[in-house]
Structures are given as C-alpha cells and as structure tokens.
C-alpha cells in the first residue's frame, strides 16, 4: 500500500501553494483530518465552476475527476453537487479556489 499524507496536512499544503502564486483558496468545509475525501471547487466567476474530486486511475495512481462534467457549470449547480456529496459523507473536505484563468495547481492527472 502506498503511504498517503493525512488529508488535513495535504489541504493546508495545497492552500499554501495557491497562496504563493496569489491564487485565493479557502476551506469551505472541514472534513476528517486524517482520511476525509477532498473536493476542489474551481470558481472562474463568469467562466463557471468545475468541481474536482480526488480519485485513483485504473493503475492505482492518484488522479482528479471532473465531477461536474467536462465543461464548467453554473455556481449553483456546483454548489448543489457539493451539497449532495456532503449529505452522505460527513468527513468531506471542500476547498474553493478562485481563478478567472482556471489556474488550480492540482499536480495529479485530471481525468
């Protein structure tokens, strides 16, 4: 089994990495510090929102899924998706990133 960072540590590091590039990122839902799932809401304002969900690919490598589909959606639709996920996962983390140009700094592949 591949060692994994605890979720709280990963979220703090991700937010710090965004801050060093002047990309606003905030925790909007605090999940379980050790093993909670993570959603990243990329808010491009007029360009819509995309929700990324942590996942693994077929080979077991970490990846991100475009949980709201291949194209950005209205913010209300993204928020509705997040609310549904949170309703059955009390350990869920949600981080909102605000970037008009779509910068998100996620380094694992996006599927």
N, C-alpha and C positions, 0 to 999 in steps of 0.2 A: 504494500500500500504506500502511495506517495504521501510524504508528510505535507500537511497543509497549515497555512497561517491561520490563527484564530481570526474569526470574522471581524471582531471589533478592532483588532490591530490593522487588518487589511483596509477597513473603511477609513480609519484615521490616516493611514499612509496615502491612500488614494486622494482624500481631501487635501492633504498637504501637497501632494504632487500637483494637483489642479491649482492650488494657491500659488505655487512657484511660477506658474505660467499665466497668472492673472485670470484664471477661469473660475468663476464663482461655483462652489459646490457645497451643499449643506445636507446634513442628515435630517430628513423629514419624518422618518420613522426609525426608531431604535429597536433593533431586534436582539436576539440572543448573542451575547458577546463571544461565545466560543464556536458556535456552529450554525448560526442563522443564515438563511438564504439572503441573497442580495439582488435588488432591482436598482438599476440606474435609470433615472428619468432624464433624458436629454431634452431640454427645453430650448428650441430655436426661435421662440417667440412667434413672429409672423410665419416662420417656416414650419411650424408644427412641432410635435413632440414624438420622440421614439423612446420606448421602454426596452432596455436591455436586461436579460435575465441570465444569471450565471448558470452554466451548464457544462457538460463534457461532450466531446465528439465521440465518434464510433471507436476510436483508439484509446479512449480514456483520458485524453488531454483536455485541459480546461479550455473553455470557449464561452462566447456570449451569443445568445439568441436574440433576434429582433422580435421580442414578444408581442409587439403590436403590429407586426407585419413589415413588409419591405419598404414602405413609404411612411413618412411622418404622418401623424394623425392629429386631430384637434386636441387641445389640452384636456378638455372634459372627457374625451374618450380614453386618453392615457390615464387620467385620474380614476376613471371608472374601472379600468383593468387592474390598477394597483389596489383599489378598494376590494375588489373580488378576491385577489390573491391574499390580501391581509385578513380577510374574513375567515379563511381556513388555515392560515399559517401565522400563529402568534409570535413566532421567532423571526419574522421577516424584517429585513433592513430595507429602507428606501433612501437613496441619495439622489438629490436633484442637482443637475449640472445645467447652468445657463450659458449657452454659447450660440450666438447668432450664426457663426460659421460652421457649427456642427462639431467642433473640437470636443473630444471626450476623454482622451488619453487612456482608453482601455487598450491594454497591450496584448491580451489574448485574442485569438482569431474571432471574428464575428461571422456567425452562420446565418 
